[in-house]
Amino acid sequence: MSLLRQPILLLAKSEQVKKLVSTMPVSSGIVTSYVPGESTDAAVTATDGLVGDGLHVTLDFLGEDTLDVAQADATVAAYKDVLAELARRGLAAKAEVSVKLSAVGQALPDNGEKIALENAREICRAARNAGTTVTLDMEDHTTTDSTLGILRELRKDFPETGAVLQAMLHRTEADCRALAYEGSRVRLCKGAYHEPESVAFQDKLDIDKSYVRCLKVLLAGQGYPMIASHDPRMVQIASSLASRYGRTPGTYEFQMLYGIRPEEQKRLAATGETVRVYIPYGQEWYGYLMRRLAERPQNLSFFARSLISKK
């Protein structure tokens, strides 16, 4: 895995490789299978199609680790634009947005947290005006405390703001307990970042066990769990735990990535479950795909299998 990481990251910076990947028949199919496009219109059109299939959506305007104020401002503008379009097309009730704080200024050297908070607040205000919500994406472990601190501040005015927690981190079970209160929306994912052993479980079985422990905390709590997993076994376990804790459909939801197991997404929705599809879009799609592979190169085979099965 470590041998693949550096070459993939180097490829992520290559415009020539990006052009090749996006224009080759097979490669372009891979891109459009997981990223519907670069524009607001492409994202909203994809949203419309999924909502028509009985699914919900969360939209992520791609970009992270912003070190330029103008770029952070442009990201805020992009979110306001997509939220306005969702409202205009009557989709806001079924579609929210996901925001990476590093894309709106968190990593800026001077007053980064303050800038990110103000920018996130502006997006939350636009979301509320559109009739929907915002979820703050979680990034690598070095940003966890900062992100949760900004979340606390945002929730003073926008208590509907969602959180994300990553089961691979040792701290996450405790974070779940702290956030499992009434009205608190929490997305639980396994985590895709390459984290050190000092802060994160490394073995897949240990990560799975942590995920289940965290699920129990969230489903037994008073909040609104958002169960982000494509793992069939985890989906089955989550359904069983929801029943054990007296959860009814609509008091929690499943979340999956755009293009991953779409038939399963529709199957779950047909049984009455709320299923939300995470749609990434924007010009930074190439870096997004390559970084995901660099963080966990085994995703390469998973993406390839999903292209074949689409189940």
LOMI-328376 format. One record per residue (C-alpha): residue in one letter; y, x, z; residue number from 1. Coordinates in nm, 3 decimals, always signed. Example, Ala and Ser with C-alpha at 12.3 -4.5 7.8 and 13.67 -1.06 7.14 Angstrom:
REM LOMI-328376
+------+---------+---------+---------+-----+
| code |      py |      px |      pz | pos |
+------+---------+---------+---------+-----+
|    A |  -0.450 |  +1.230 |  +0.780 |   1 |
|    S |  -0.106 |  +1.367 |  +0.714 |   2 |
+------+---------+---------+---------+-----+
END
This chain:
REM LOMI-328376
+------+---------+---------+---------+-----+
| code |      py |      px |      pz | pos |
+------+---------+---------+---------+-----+
|    M |  +0.000 |  +0.000 |  +0.000 |   1 |
|    S |  +0.246 |  +0.276 |  +0.092 |   2 |
|    L |  +0.175 |  +0.452 |  -0.239 |   3 |
|    L |  +0.297 |  +0.145 |  -0.429 |   4 |
|    R |  +0.610 |  +0.079 |  -0.226 |   5 |
|    Q |  +0.837 |  +0.356 |  -0.359 |   6 |
|    P |  +0.756 |  +0.309 |  -0.730 |   7 |
|    I |  +0.818 |  -0.066 |  -0.700 |   8 |
|    L |  +1.152 |  -0.010 |  -0.529 |   9 |
|    L |  +1.252 |  +0.234 |  -0.802 |  10 |
|    L |  +1.162 |  -0.020 |  -1.069 |  11 |
|    A |  +1.374 |  -0.279 |  -0.888 |  12 |
|    K |  +1.684 |  -0.076 |  -0.980 |  13 |
|    S |  +1.605 |  -0.051 |  -1.350 |  14 |
|    E |  +1.796 |  -0.283 |  -1.584 |  15 |
|    Q |  +1.573 |  -0.170 |  -1.872 |  16 |
|    V |  +1.259 |  -0.278 |  -1.688 |  17 |
|    K |  +1.428 |  -0.603 |  -1.589 |  18 |
|    K |  +1.502 |  -0.679 |  -1.955 |  19 |
|    L |  +1.145 |  -0.593 |  -2.053 |  20 |
|    V |  +0.992 |  -0.806 |  -1.778 |  21 |
|    S |  +1.210 |  -1.107 |  -1.859 |  22 |
|    T |  +1.149 |  -1.098 |  -2.234 |  23 |
|    M |  +0.780 |  -1.015 |  -2.263 |  24 |
|    P |  +0.582 |  -1.342 |  -2.305 |  25 |
|    V |  +0.354 |  -1.294 |  -2.005 |  26 |
|    S |  +0.619 |  -1.140 |  -1.783 |  27 |
|    S |  +0.881 |  -1.401 |  -1.864 |  28 |
|    G |  +0.624 |  -1.663 |  -1.771 |  29 |
|    I |  +0.585 |  -1.494 |  -1.433 |  30 |
|    V |  +0.962 |  -1.494 |  -1.379 |  31 |
|    T |  +1.016 |  -1.858 |  -1.469 |  32 |
|    S |  +0.714 |  -1.960 |  -1.267 |  33 |
|    Y |  +0.879 |  -1.840 |  -0.947 |  34 |
|    V |  +1.253 |  -1.838 |  -1.021 |  35 |
|    P |  +1.377 |  -2.135 |  -1.227 |  36 |
|    G |  +1.690 |  -1.958 |  -1.351 |  37 |
|    E |  +2.015 |  -1.784 |  -1.271 |  38 |
|    S |  +2.257 |  -2.077 |  -1.276 |  39 |
|    T |  +2.345 |  -2.367 |  -1.050 |  40 |
|    D |  +2.238 |  -2.605 |  -1.325 |  41 |
|    A |  +1.894 |  -2.443 |  -1.353 |  42 |
|    A |  +1.842 |  -2.465 |  -0.977 |  43 |
|    V |  +1.955 |  -2.827 |  -0.953 |  44 |
|    T |  +1.749 |  -2.928 |  -1.255 |  45 |
|    A |  +1.440 |  -2.776 |  -1.092 |  46 |
|    T |  +1.530 |  -2.958 |  -0.772 |  47 |
|    D |  +1.556 |  -3.287 |  -0.959 |  48 |
|    G |  +1.208 |  -3.242 |  -1.100 |  49 |
|    L |  +1.053 |  -3.164 |  -0.763 |  50 |
|    V |  +1.229 |  -3.454 |  -0.591 |  51 |
|    G |  +1.091 |  -3.675 |  -0.867 |  52 |
|    D |  +0.744 |  -3.557 |  -0.761 |  53 |
|    G |  +0.807 |  -3.668 |  -0.404 |  54 |
|    L |  +0.896 |  -3.324 |  -0.270 |  55 |
|    H |  +1.193 |  -3.187 |  -0.075 |  56 |
|    V |  +1.372 |  -2.862 |  -0.159 |  57 |
|    T |  +1.561 |  -2.574 |  +0.000 |  58 |
|    L |  +1.772 |  -2.359 |  -0.235 |  59 |
|    D |  +1.830 |  -1.987 |  -0.186 |  60 |
|    F |  +2.106 |  -1.820 |  -0.390 |  61 |
|    L |  +1.960 |  -1.474 |  -0.428 |  62 |
|    G |  +2.133 |  -1.169 |  -0.287 |  63 |
|    E |  +2.118 |  -0.971 |  +0.036 |  64 |
|    D |  +2.247 |  -0.656 |  +0.206 |  65 |
|    T |  +2.596 |  -0.722 |  +0.071 |  66 |
|    L |  +2.839 |  -0.439 |  +0.140 |  67 |
|    D |  +3.133 |  -0.588 |  -0.049 |  68 |
|    V |  +3.362 |  -0.864 |  +0.082 |  69 |
|    A |  +3.422 |  -1.003 |  -0.267 |  70 |
|    Q |  +3.048 |  -1.032 |  -0.325 |  71 |
|    A |  +3.006 |  -1.216 |  +0.006 |  72 |
|    D |  +3.286 |  -1.453 |  -0.095 |  73 |
|    A |  +3.116 |  -1.510 |  -0.432 |  74 |
|    T |  +2.794 |  -1.603 |  -0.253 |  75 |
|    V |  +2.979 |  -1.857 |  -0.039 |  76 |
|    A |  +3.136 |  -2.003 |  -0.354 |  77 |
|    A |  +2.794 |  -2.028 |  -0.519 |  78 |
|    Y |  +2.656 |  -2.224 |  -0.223 |  79 |
|    K |  +2.954 |  -2.458 |  -0.224 |  80 |
|    D |  +2.905 |  -2.511 |  -0.595 |  81 |
|    V |  +2.535 |  -2.596 |  -0.568 |  82 |
|    L |  +2.596 |  -2.826 |  -0.270 |  83 |
|    A |  +2.864 |  -3.015 |  -0.461 |  84 |
|    E |  +2.628 |  -3.053 |  -0.758 |  85 |
|    L |  +2.344 |  -3.175 |  -0.536 |  86 |
|    A |  +2.578 |  -3.440 |  -0.395 |  87 |
|    R |  +2.706 |  -3.536 |  -0.739 |  88 |
|    R |  +2.352 |  -3.590 |  -0.868 |  89 |
|    G |  +2.236 |  -3.780 |  -0.561 |  90 |
|    L |  +1.990 |  -3.510 |  -0.448 |  91 |
|    A |  +2.147 |  -3.393 |  -0.123 |  92 |
|    A |  +1.931 |  -3.614 |  +0.097 |  93 |
|    K |  +1.621 |  -3.429 |  -0.028 |  94 |
|    A |  +1.762 |  -3.078 |  -0.073 |  95 |
|    E |  +1.921 |  -2.830 |  +0.165 |  96 |
|    V |  +2.017 |  -2.462 |  +0.131 |  97 |
|    S |  +1.879 |  -2.144 |  +0.285 |  98 |
|    V |  +2.124 |  -1.864 |  +0.357 |  99 |
|    K |  +2.061 |  -1.495 |  +0.425 | 100 |
|    L |  +2.336 |  -1.375 |  +0.656 | 101 |
|    S |  +2.330 |  -1.027 |  +0.502 | 102 |
|    A |  +2.434 |  -1.193 |  +0.174 | 103 |
|    V |  +2.749 |  -1.336 |  +0.333 | 104 |
|    G |  +2.870 |  -1.028 |  +0.519 | 105 |
|    Q |  +2.643 |  -0.953 |  +0.815 | 106 |
|    A |  +2.587 |  -0.595 |  +0.696 | 107 |
|    L |  +2.954 |  -0.518 |  +0.633 | 108 |
|    P |  +3.060 |  -0.210 |  +0.833 | 109 |
|    D |  +3.364 |  -0.371 |  +0.996 | 110 |
|    N |  +3.334 |  -0.710 |  +1.170 | 111 |
|    G |  +3.021 |  -0.794 |  +0.972 | 112 |
|    E |  +2.889 |  -1.046 |  +1.222 | 113 |
|    K |  +3.225 |  -1.221 |  +1.250 | 114 |
|    I |  +3.260 |  -1.241 |  +0.871 | 115 |
|    A |  +2.904 |  -1.369 |  +0.832 | 116 |
|    L |  +2.963 |  -1.633 |  +1.100 | 117 |
|    E |  +3.279 |  -1.761 |  +0.934 | 118 |
|    N |  +3.117 |  -1.763 |  +0.592 | 119 |
|    A |  +2.807 |  -1.940 |  +0.724 | 120 |
|    R |  +3.032 |  -2.191 |  +0.899 | 121 |
|    E |  +3.206 |  -2.263 |  +0.568 | 122 |
|    I |  +2.869 |  -2.324 |  +0.399 | 123 |
|    C |  +2.755 |  -2.547 |  +0.686 | 124 |
|    R |  +3.074 |  -2.752 |  +0.653 | 125 |
|    A |  +3.017 |  -2.792 |  +0.279 | 126 |
|    A |  +2.655 |  -2.892 |  +0.343 | 127 |
|    R |  +2.753 |  -3.155 |  +0.597 | 128 |
|    N |  +3.015 |  -3.294 |  +0.359 | 129 |
|    A |  +2.745 |  -3.312 |  +0.090 | 130 |
|    G |  +2.508 |  -3.491 |  +0.327 | 131 |
|    T |  +2.258 |  -3.214 |  +0.388 | 132 |
|    T |  +2.184 |  -2.908 |  +0.603 | 133 |
|    V |  +2.160 |  -2.528 |  +0.612 | 134 |
|    T |  +1.878 |  -2.304 |  +0.732 | 135 |
|    L |  +1.952 |  -1.939 |  +0.821 | 136 |
|    D |  +1.689 |  -1.714 |  +0.668 | 137 |
|    M |  +1.549 |  -1.434 |  +0.883 | 138 |
|    E |  +1.541 |  -1.079 |  +0.749 | 139 |
|    D |  +1.396 |  -0.757 |  +0.893 | 140 |
|    H |  +1.361 |  -0.712 |  +1.269 | 141 |
|    T |  +1.682 |  -0.508 |  +1.304 | 142 |
|    T |  +1.883 |  -0.825 |  +1.229 | 143 |
|    T |  +1.691 |  -1.071 |  +1.447 | 144 |
|    D |  +1.917 |  -1.063 |  +1.753 | 145 |
|    S |  +2.230 |  -1.080 |  +1.538 | 146 |
|    T |  +2.094 |  -1.372 |  +1.335 | 147 |
|    L |  +1.991 |  -1.569 |  +1.643 | 148 |
|    G |  +2.331 |  -1.500 |  +1.799 | 149 |
|    I |  +2.509 |  -1.636 |  +1.492 | 150 |
|    L |  +2.273 |  -1.934 |  +1.494 | 151 |
|    R |  +2.373 |  -2.017 |  +1.851 | 152 |
|    E |  +2.740 |  -2.009 |  +1.756 | 153 |
|    L |  +2.686 |  -2.223 |  +1.447 | 154 |
|    R |  +2.487 |  -2.482 |  +1.638 | 155 |
|    K |  +2.785 |  -2.551 |  +1.864 | 156 |
|    D |  +2.952 |  -2.726 |  +1.569 | 157 |
|    F |  +2.653 |  -2.773 |  +1.339 | 158 |
|    P |  +2.349 |  -2.841 |  +1.561 | 159 |
|    E |  +2.146 |  -2.935 |  +1.254 | 160 |
|    T |  +2.142 |  -2.572 |  +1.133 | 161 |
|    G |  +1.785 |  -2.451 |  +1.090 | 162 |
|    A |  +1.633 |  -2.127 |  +1.217 | 163 |
|    V |  +1.355 |  -1.907 |  +1.078 | 164 |
|    L |  +1.107 |  -1.710 |  +1.287 | 165 |
|    Q |  +0.844 |  -1.461 |  +1.170 | 166 |
|    A |  +0.504 |  -1.473 |  +1.339 | 167 |
|    M |  +0.428 |  -1.108 |  +1.267 | 168 |
|    L |  +0.688 |  -0.995 |  +1.523 | 169 |
|    H |  +0.569 |  -0.948 |  +1.882 | 170 |
|    R |  +0.875 |  -1.133 |  +2.015 | 171 |
|    T |  +0.833 |  -1.451 |  +1.811 | 172 |
|    E |  +0.622 |  -1.658 |  +2.049 | 173 |
|    A |  +0.897 |  -1.623 |  +2.311 | 174 |
|    D |  +1.162 |  -1.705 |  +2.049 | 175 |
|    C |  +0.966 |  -2.020 |  +1.961 | 176 |
|    R |  +0.973 |  -2.129 |  +2.324 | 177 |
|    A |  +1.348 |  -2.075 |  +2.337 | 178 |
|    L |  +1.407 |  -2.279 |  +2.021 | 179 |
|    A |  +1.157 |  -2.563 |  +2.065 | 180 |
|    Y |  +1.416 |  -2.809 |  +2.197 | 181 |
|    E |  +1.519 |  -3.151 |  +2.072 | 182 |
|    G |  +1.705 |  -3.142 |  +1.742 | 183 |
|    S |  +1.615 |  -2.778 |  +1.673 | 184 |
|    R |  +1.478 |  -2.718 |  +1.324 | 185 |
|    V |  +1.260 |  -2.406 |  +1.310 | 186 |
|    R |  +1.083 |  -2.266 |  +1.003 | 187 |
|    L |  +0.781 |  -2.057 |  +1.102 | 188 |
|    C |  +0.659 |  -1.805 |  +0.846 | 189 |
|    K |  +0.425 |  -1.509 |  +0.878 | 190 |
|    G |  +0.689 |  -1.259 |  +0.766 | 191 |
|    A |  +0.714 |  -1.052 |  +0.449 | 192 |
|    Y |  +0.898 |  -0.740 |  +0.567 | 193 |
|    H |  +0.735 |  -0.403 |  +0.620 | 194 |
|    E |  +0.782 |  -0.374 |  +0.997 | 195 |
|    P |  +0.681 |  -0.090 |  +1.231 | 196 |
|    E |  +0.387 |  -0.123 |  +1.466 | 197 |
|    S |  +0.622 |  -0.101 |  +1.764 | 198 |
|    V |  +0.767 |  -0.446 |  +1.690 | 199 |
|    A |  +0.512 |  -0.621 |  +1.470 | 200 |
|    F |  +0.144 |  -0.697 |  +1.436 | 201 |
|    Q |  -0.012 |  -0.498 |  +1.152 | 202 |
|    D |  -0.355 |  -0.656 |  +1.116 | 203 |
|    K |  -0.380 |  -0.981 |  +0.918 | 204 |
|    L |  -0.603 |  -1.141 |  +1.182 | 205 |
|    D |  -0.353 |  -1.058 |  +1.457 | 206 |
|    I |  -0.070 |  -1.206 |  +1.250 | 207 |
|    D |  -0.274 |  -1.522 |  +1.190 | 208 |
|    K |  -0.347 |  -1.553 |  +1.562 | 209 |
|    S |  +0.022 |  -1.513 |  +1.641 | 210 |
|    Y |  +0.107 |  -1.777 |  +1.380 | 211 |
|    V |  -0.128 |  -2.027 |  +1.545 | 212 |
|    R |  +0.010 |  -1.951 |  +1.893 | 213 |
|    C |  +0.362 |  -2.006 |  +1.764 | 214 |
|    L |  +0.258 |  -2.327 |  +1.589 | 215 |
|    K |  +0.124 |  -2.461 |  +1.917 | 216 |
|    V |  +0.454 |  -2.389 |  +2.092 | 217 |
|    L |  +0.662 |  -2.555 |  +1.821 | 218 |
|    L |  +0.439 |  -2.859 |  +1.772 | 219 |
|    A |  +0.413 |  -2.915 |  +2.147 | 220 |
|    G |  +0.791 |  -2.886 |  +2.181 | 221 |
|    Q |  +1.073 |  -3.130 |  +2.114 | 222 |
|    G |  +1.209 |  -2.973 |  +1.797 | 223 |
|    Y |  +1.134 |  -3.014 |  +1.428 | 224 |
|    P |  +0.882 |  -2.751 |  +1.311 | 225 |
|    M |  +0.890 |  -2.638 |  +0.947 | 226 |
|    I |  +0.550 |  -2.488 |  +0.871 | 227 |
|    A |  +0.592 |  -2.226 |  +0.597 | 228 |
|    S |  +0.253 |  -2.112 |  +0.472 | 229 |
|    H |  +0.044 |  -2.120 |  +0.154 | 230 |
|    D |  -0.271 |  -2.026 |  +0.344 | 231 |
|    P |  -0.511 |  -2.324 |  +0.314 | 232 |
|    R |  -0.661 |  -2.245 |  +0.653 | 233 |
|    M |  -0.319 |  -2.240 |  +0.822 | 234 |
|    V |  -0.224 |  -2.569 |  +0.657 | 235 |
|    Q |  -0.546 |  -2.724 |  +0.788 | 236 |
|    I |  -0.491 |  -2.581 |  +1.137 | 237 |
|    A |  -0.132 |  -2.706 |  +1.140 | 238 |
|    S |  -0.245 |  -3.056 |  +1.042 | 239 |
|    S |  -0.504 |  -3.057 |  +1.320 | 240 |
|    L |  -0.254 |  -2.932 |  +1.578 | 241 |
|    A |  +0.004 |  -3.190 |  +1.468 | 242 |
|    S |  -0.254 |  -3.462 |  +1.536 | 243 |
|    R |  -0.349 |  -3.307 |  +1.870 | 244 |
|    Y |  +0.012 |  -3.307 |  +1.988 | 245 |
|    G |  +0.077 |  -3.661 |  +1.870 | 246 |
|    R |  +0.300 |  -3.560 |  +1.582 | 247 |
|    T |  +0.345 |  -3.814 |  +1.305 | 248 |
|    P |  +0.446 |  -3.728 |  +0.947 | 249 |
|    G |  +0.822 |  -3.690 |  +0.933 | 250 |
|    T |  +0.845 |  -3.516 |  +1.270 | 251 |
|    Y |  +0.756 |  -3.184 |  +1.107 | 252 |
|    E |  +0.721 |  -3.054 |  +0.752 | 253 |
|    F |  +0.531 |  -2.808 |  +0.536 | 254 |
|    Q |  +0.715 |  -2.551 |  +0.325 | 255 |
|    M |  +0.594 |  -2.349 |  +0.026 | 256 |
|    L |  +0.756 |  -2.127 |  -0.236 | 257 |
|    Y |  +0.848 |  -2.256 |  -0.580 | 258 |
|    G |  +0.556 |  -2.192 |  -0.815 | 259 |
|    I |  +0.298 |  -2.128 |  -0.543 | 260 |
|    R |  +0.020 |  -2.389 |  -0.514 | 261 |
|    P |  +0.224 |  -2.669 |  -0.675 | 262 |
|    E |  -0.074 |  -2.904 |  -0.690 | 263 |
|    E |  -0.132 |  -2.860 |  -0.318 | 264 |
|    Q |  +0.235 |  -2.934 |  -0.258 | 265 |
|    K |  +0.202 |  -3.264 |  -0.441 | 266 |
|    R |  -0.131 |  -3.343 |  -0.275 | 267 |
|    L |  +0.015 |  -3.304 |  +0.072 | 268 |
|    A |  +0.318 |  -3.513 |  -0.022 | 269 |
|    A |  +0.089 |  -3.786 |  -0.156 | 270 |
|    T |  -0.079 |  -3.808 |  +0.187 | 271 |
|    G |  +0.257 |  -3.886 |  +0.345 | 272 |
|    E |  +0.349 |  -3.535 |  +0.459 | 273 |
|    T |  +0.699 |  -3.398 |  +0.411 | 274 |
|    V |  +0.673 |  -3.094 |  +0.185 | 275 |
|    R |  +0.974 |  -2.874 |  +0.110 | 276 |
|    V |  +0.976 |  -2.624 |  -0.177 | 277 |
|    Y |  +1.177 |  -2.302 |  -0.141 | 278 |
|    I |  +1.362 |  -2.236 |  -0.469 | 279 |
|    P |  +1.525 |  -1.894 |  -0.520 | 280 |
|    Y |  +1.777 |  -1.869 |  -0.802 | 281 |
|    G |  +2.060 |  -1.648 |  -0.927 | 282 |
|    Q |  +2.114 |  -1.323 |  -1.112 | 283 |
|    E |  +1.944 |  -1.118 |  -0.840 | 284 |
|    W |  +1.601 |  -1.266 |  -0.923 | 285 |
|    Y |  +1.459 |  -0.934 |  -1.045 | 286 |
|    G |  +1.538 |  -0.749 |  -0.725 | 287 |
|    Y |  +1.405 |  -1.046 |  -0.527 | 288 |
|    L |  +1.066 |  -1.036 |  -0.697 | 289 |
|    M |  +1.037 |  -0.659 |  -0.684 | 290 |
|    R |  +1.141 |  -0.636 |  -0.318 | 291 |
|    R |  +0.886 |  -0.898 |  -0.225 | 292 |
|    L |  +0.619 |  -0.688 |  -0.394 | 293 |
|    A |  +0.746 |  -0.370 |  -0.230 | 294 |
|    E |  +0.743 |  -0.529 |  +0.114 | 295 |
|    R |  +0.389 |  -0.653 |  +0.067 | 296 |
|    P |  +0.231 |  -0.519 |  -0.254 | 297 |
|    Q |  -0.079 |  -0.732 |  -0.196 | 298 |
|    N |  +0.141 |  -1.023 |  -0.303 | 299 |
|    L |  +0.096 |  -0.893 |  -0.658 | 300 |
|    S |  -0.264 |  -1.015 |  -0.671 | 301 |
|    F |  -0.168 |  -1.337 |  -0.494 | 302 |
|    F |  +0.101 |  -1.415 |  -0.752 | 303 |
|    A |  -0.141 |  -1.330 |  -1.033 | 304 |
|    R |  -0.409 |  -1.561 |  -0.892 | 305 |
|    S |  -0.162 |  -1.843 |  -0.847 | 306 |
|    L |  -0.055 |  -1.816 |  -1.212 | 307 |
|    I |  -0.416 |  -1.875 |  -1.313 | 308 |
|    S |  -0.507 |  -2.146 |  -1.064 | 309 |
|    K |  -0.175 |  -2.324 |  -0.999 | 310 |
|    K |  -0.353 |  -2.484 |  -0.702 | 311 |
+------+---------+---------+---------+-----+
END
